[in-house]
Structures are given as structure tokens and as C-alpha cells.
Amino acid sequence: MLQIVFNEISAAEISHLDTLSQLELLDAFKVTQADLVELDGERFGKLEREGKVFYRFRADDHRIYFEVVNDSVVVHRVLNKNTFSDFLFRSKMPLSEDEQLAESKHFWNLIDEGREARKM
């Protein structure tokens, strides 16, 4: 498994969850190199922008967006699926969730904000 590092924003987002939800989410969020090579599409997705690779981890009602830097998973955002994903589903776009996110300026603004936040 890779070391997981939360930035200020993602740490704040996860802290808004109740304690049991935090524990369940963190227990489910295990990332290995093999997971990133063989993306299953259900739990893990991949987004690319300007030569950088970002990943999505899906667990129940939450999405964790992260990138791998050296031997660490740097978590940029922890979002509830009923935020952006719900909009995408209701808009009935003919693309996968990850493809829709990759084309969204709003999504990349969220990720950039997370990338620029101080790591905890």
C-alpha cells in the first residue's frame, strides 16, 4: 500500500463526516500500485489533464480524488456523490462519470484548489 496524505481541504472535507462514516471511508480507501495499473472502473477511475494523472476512488456516497506523488497518495478532494456526480447523472450526458469530470472546468477548479492546499 502507498502512504496516504491529506491536504488541508481534503482533511476538512472528511472531518465534516460523522466519526463512523470517516472510519468506514478510511477503512475502504486502500490504494496499491496494482489498483492503479488495473483500474476496475467501479472503485477506481483515472482522469488526465495537461500530462498529469489523477485518480478517483469511489466508496458508497463518497468520491476521493487524488494523485500519486513518489510513493504517496496525495488526496486533493473528498466529495459526496450528491454534489457534482448527481448533477452529471441527471444531465444524462453520454459519457462515463470520469470522462464527464475530465471535461468540467468546475471539477478542475476544485482539484487545483486541493493541489495548492497545504499538506497535513
Backbone bond lengths (Angstrom), bond angles and torsions (degrees), N, CA, C in turn:
res aa  C-N    CA-C-N  psi(-1)  N-CA   C-N-CA  omega(-1)  CA-C   N-CA-C  phi
1 M - - - 1.448 - - 1.524 109.87 -
2 L 1.301 115.03 153.35 1.450 122.37 178.68 1.535 109.91 -94.25
3 Q 1.321 116.64 152.48 1.465 121.07 176.21 1.516 108.85 -69.70
4 I 1.327 117.10 137.19 1.463 122.09 -178.96 1.520 108.89 -106.56
5 V 1.348 115.25 127.86 1.461 122.37 -179.15 1.526 107.65 -123.47
6 F 1.330 116.61 127.24 1.451 121.95 176.67 1.522 108.69 -99.63
7 N 1.339 116.79 140.36 1.461 118.85 172.33 1.534 108.17 -88.19
8 E 1.318 116.79 178.14 1.470 120.70 -177.51 1.526 112.56 -57.16
9 I 1.313 116.33 -43.14 1.461 120.38 -176.67 1.521 111.08 -67.99
10 S 1.333 117.17 -48.90 1.464 119.39 -178.43 1.524 111.14 -66.66
11 A 1.335 118.06 -34.47 1.467 121.17 176.76 1.528 109.89 -64.79
12 A 1.328 116.75 -40.69 1.466 120.51 177.92 1.528 110.87 -66.17
13 E 1.329 116.40 -39.80 1.468 119.84 -179.60 1.520 110.82 -64.17
14 I 1.318 116.84 -43.06 1.468 119.17 -179.10 1.527 110.84 -71.92
15 S 1.328 117.20 -29.15 1.465 119.72 179.86 1.534 112.36 -69.70
16 H 1.336 117.26 -17.83 1.461 120.50 177.92 1.527 111.95 -75.77
17 L 1.321 117.02 -13.89 1.465 120.81 177.75 1.523 109.10 -78.71
18 D 1.335 116.15 154.17 1.463 117.76 174.71 1.528 108.36 -68.41
19 T 1.313 116.95 161.60 1.459 122.53 -172.32 1.524 112.27 -57.56
20 L 1.316 117.99 -44.82 1.463 120.92 -179.22 1.530 110.83 -62.84
21 S 1.325 117.63 -42.12 1.472 121.29 178.20 1.524 110.91 -63.71
22 Q 1.331 116.83 -40.29 1.467 120.35 177.14 1.524 110.55 -59.70
23 L 1.328 115.88 -48.26 1.467 120.14 -178.51 1.525 111.68 -62.53
24 E 1.320 116.85 -42.51 1.463 120.43 179.44 1.525 111.41 -64.25
25 L 1.327 116.07 -42.93 1.457 120.04 -179.71 1.526 111.19 -65.66
26 L 1.314 116.76 -45.90 1.467 120.14 179.99 1.524 111.67 -66.98
27 D 1.331 116.93 -33.44 1.461 119.88 176.74 1.529 111.12 -66.33
28 A 1.324 116.60 -37.26 1.468 120.97 -179.63 1.523 112.57 -75.68
29 F 1.329 117.23 -27.73 1.461 122.03 -173.46 1.534 110.92 -83.54
30 K 1.301 114.51 82.02 1.455 122.09 175.35 1.526 106.94 -117.91
31 V 1.318 116.83 128.50 1.459 121.03 -175.56 1.520 109.27 -125.64
32 T 1.332 115.09 126.01 1.460 120.94 173.99 1.524 108.44 -118.85
33 Q 1.311 116.14 163.78 1.470 120.18 175.54 1.524 110.20 -58.13
34 A 1.326 116.82 -37.70 1.473 120.58 -179.85 1.524 111.24 -62.24
35 D 1.351 117.16 -38.29 1.468 120.45 177.41 1.519 111.35 -59.50
36 L 1.327 116.21 -36.74 1.458 120.98 -175.53 1.521 112.71 -81.34
37 V 1.318 116.07 -22.24 1.466 120.22 176.73 1.526 110.11 -82.19
38 E 1.315 116.10 -43.29 1.472 122.37 -178.53 1.518 108.86 -108.48
39 L 1.315 117.63 74.69 1.462 121.41 -179.20 1.519 109.64 -65.46
40 D 1.316 116.54 127.01 1.458 119.44 -176.97 1.522 113.49 -86.60
41 G 1.326 117.89 -9.04 1.461 120.97 177.80 1.515 113.01 79.69
42 E 1.308 117.41 -33.06 1.459 120.53 178.12 1.522 111.03 -80.94
43 R 1.315 116.77 -53.01 1.470 120.59 179.97 1.518 112.30 -90.81
44 F 1.330 117.02 -41.40 1.462 121.14 -175.03 1.527 110.97 -116.96
45 G 1.319 115.22 140.32 1.452 122.12 174.12 1.514 108.56 -134.00
46 K 1.318 116.19 168.88 1.464 121.63 -176.35 1.518 109.23 -133.29
47 L 1.343 115.73 135.29 1.454 122.51 177.78 1.513 106.97 -129.00
48 E 1.323 116.86 143.41 1.459 120.38 179.58 1.515 110.23 -129.21
49 R 1.352 114.45 142.68 1.455 120.14 175.60 1.519 108.73 -153.79
50 E 1.302 114.85 128.48 1.465 121.94 176.87 1.526 112.25 50.11
51 G 1.322 115.91 42.76 1.458 121.21 176.56 1.519 114.97 80.27
52 K 1.315 118.24 -1.77 1.457 121.56 179.24 1.527 108.80 -101.93
53 V 1.329 115.05 142.79 1.457 121.40 -179.10 1.524 109.13 -107.65
54 F 1.318 115.52 128.94 1.458 122.86 176.27 1.520 107.05 -120.99
55 Y 1.311 115.60 154.69 1.457 120.94 -179.19 1.514 110.20 -124.19
56 R 1.324 114.24 156.02 1.454 122.59 175.42 1.519 107.73 -120.60
57 F 1.326 116.36 131.48 1.459 121.85 172.56 1.521 106.98 -113.80
58 R 1.318 116.49 129.17 1.457 122.13 -177.69 1.524 108.87 -111.35
59 A 1.334 115.81 126.27 1.463 121.24 175.52 1.524 107.76 -140.52
60 D 1.302 116.48 112.59 1.464 122.47 -179.14 1.534 110.47 49.21
61 D 1.316 117.23 -115.52 1.468 120.85 -175.08 1.516 113.87 -94.06
62 H 1.326 118.05 11.76 1.465 120.17 -175.42 1.518 112.55 -125.50
63 R 1.326 113.83 151.64 1.453 121.76 176.71 1.522 106.94 -126.96
64 I 1.326 115.72 130.13 1.458 121.59 177.33 1.519 106.75 -111.74
65 Y 1.328 116.95 123.76 1.463 122.40 179.64 1.518 108.56 -107.32
66 F 1.331 116.01 127.22 1.461 120.21 -173.11 1.512 111.40 -149.19
67 E 1.325 115.14 167.09 1.455 120.97 170.52 1.519 107.56 -131.38
68 V 1.320 115.70 160.93 1.455 121.32 178.14 1.526 107.50 -102.24
69 V 1.327 115.22 123.71 1.454 122.12 179.24 1.522 106.28 -124.36
70 N 1.334 115.63 113.95 1.471 121.70 -173.75 1.525 108.68 56.92
71 D 1.307 118.78 -118.72 1.462 121.17 179.62 1.523 111.97 -108.30
72 S 1.319 116.76 27.21 1.462 121.05 -178.59 1.523 111.14 -124.75
73 V 1.311 114.61 146.93 1.456 122.62 170.63 1.520 105.61 -96.73
74 V 1.335 116.47 116.26 1.460 120.96 179.89 1.524 107.18 -101.54
75 V 1.323 115.93 113.33 1.462 122.24 -177.95 1.521 108.77 -84.80
76 H 1.348 115.20 121.98 1.456 120.47 -179.01 1.522 112.41 -95.92
77 R 1.338 117.19 -37.31 1.462 119.97 -178.47 1.516 109.87 -147.23
78 V 1.336 116.40 147.86 1.459 124.48 171.18 1.517 105.08 -126.34
79 L 1.339 116.73 108.39 1.460 121.31 -173.77 1.517 111.42 -120.35
80 N 1.314 116.02 148.16 1.445 121.45 174.21 1.521 108.07 -78.73
81 K 1.313 117.43 141.70 1.471 119.94 -177.38 1.516 112.31 -62.09
82 N 1.314 117.59 -23.42 1.462 120.39 -178.12 1.517 113.17 -81.35
83 T 1.294 116.98 10.08 1.452 119.41 175.08 1.522 108.08 -92.29
84 F 1.296 117.21 -93.11 1.460 122.13 -175.77 1.531 112.50 -78.36
85 S 1.317 117.51 -41.75 1.465 120.78 -177.41 1.523 111.85 -61.63
86 D 1.333 116.71 -38.38 1.447 119.99 179.99 1.521 110.38 -62.00
87 F 1.321 116.39 -42.90 1.465 120.43 176.26 1.529 110.67 -58.10
88 L 1.330 115.94 -45.70 1.459 119.15 -178.04 1.523 111.34 -62.36
89 F 1.320 116.79 -41.01 1.457 120.40 179.28 1.525 110.39 -63.03
90 R 1.324 116.31 -45.68 1.454 119.75 -177.90 1.522 112.40 -69.02
91 S 1.325 117.37 -24.60 1.461 119.32 179.72 1.522 112.15 -77.94
92 K 1.338 117.04 -11.86 1.470 123.29 175.63 1.527 112.84 55.72
93 M 1.317 116.50 40.93 1.457 120.12 175.94 1.525 109.19 -70.97
94 P 1.335 118.30 144.45 1.462 120.92 -174.46 1.533 113.96 -81.66
95 L 1.331 117.99 24.56 1.459 121.35 -179.43 1.520 109.61 -115.91
96 S 1.328 116.36 163.95 1.453 119.38 174.98 1.519 109.06 -70.06
97 E 1.329 116.57 165.25 1.461 121.10 179.46 1.524 110.92 -57.16
98 D 1.326 117.68 -44.65 1.455 121.14 -178.47 1.524 111.84 -66.15
99 E 1.334 117.66 -39.34 1.462 120.69 177.98 1.520 111.15 -65.63
100 Q 1.330 116.68 -39.18 1.453 120.87 178.58 1.525 110.60 -64.95
101 L 1.327 116.24 -42.82 1.457 119.96 178.86 1.520 111.24 -63.28
102 A 1.333 116.46 -41.34 1.464 120.84 -178.04 1.527 111.39 -61.27
103 E 1.326 117.43 -24.47 1.459 121.32 -178.62 1.530 113.23 -95.94
104 S 1.322 117.22 -0.32 1.457 120.90 -175.30 1.527 112.17 -96.14
105 K 1.326 116.86 121.60 1.464 121.05 176.65 1.523 110.64 -65.17
106 H 1.322 117.08 -37.50 1.467 120.92 179.43 1.535 110.38 -60.47
107 F 1.322 116.86 -44.50 1.461 120.61 179.31 1.525 110.58 -60.53
108 W 1.331 117.52 -45.72 1.464 120.06 -178.28 1.524 111.36 -67.64
109 N 1.328 118.06 -29.65 1.459 119.88 173.69 1.522 110.51 -63.79
110 L 1.341 116.88 -40.89 1.461 120.62 176.49 1.528 111.16 -62.22
111 I 1.326 116.64 -44.21 1.466 121.15 -179.18 1.523 110.04 -66.40
112 D 1.324 117.89 -45.17 1.468 120.39 179.39 1.524 111.43 -60.41
113 E 1.315 116.25 -40.70 1.463 120.26 177.27 1.530 110.02 -60.36
114 G 1.323 116.50 -40.97 1.458 120.99 177.65 1.514 113.56 -68.18
115 R 1.325 116.52 -38.35 1.464 120.75 179.78 1.516 111.26 -65.33
116 E 1.315 116.38 -32.55 1.462 120.77 -176.94 1.527 112.41 -85.03
117 A 1.329 117.51 -9.75 1.463 120.49 -179.31 1.520 110.76 -74.85
118 R 1.325 114.29 153.00 1.460 120.76 179.30 1.525 109.65 -68.15
119 K 1.317 115.81 138.91 1.468 121.65 178.94 1.514 109.66 -80.22
120 M 1.311 115.77 142.25 1.462 121.68 -178.10 1.526 110.48 -93.46
